[in-house]
Amino acid sequence: MKRYDLRPLKDNFYDRMLELIDNDLKSGEVGIFLFEIGDFSPIQKSADLIKESDHELMNSLKFNEADWIIVVKRK
């Protein structure tokens, strides 16, 4: 299990998240991604991206007032 803080990327974290899943996680390994939510649209967009890339979204939860965490299992 690896943890990634994508908050410094603001709303431009999607490509980096997929890159980390594809290149830094082994098959079956879990990654925890922390990002800023802003207007909440990144939550649905990140879930859609994970589904489209054929990985498994295991959890999605609010971390605090400004941040969100998703837990992804690489297939």
Residue, then its C-alpha position, 0 to 999 in steps of 0.5 A: m500500500k502506498r500513499y500519494d499526496l496530490r494536493p499541490l497539483k490542485d485540479n490537475f491531478y488526474d494524469r498524475m494519479l493514473e501515471l502513479i497507478d500504472n507505473d508505481l503500483k504493482s498489480g493488486e497493490v492498493g494506492i491511497f490518493l489525497f487531493e483537494i475537492g474544491d467544488f466536488s466535481p473532482i470526486q466524480k471525475s476521479a471515480d470515472l477515470i478509475k473505472e475507465s482505466d479498469h482499476e478498482l475504486m475501493n473507497s472514497l471519503k472526505f478527509n477534512e473540509a478541503d481534501w478528499i481521499i480515494v483508495v484504488k486497487r490496481k488490476 
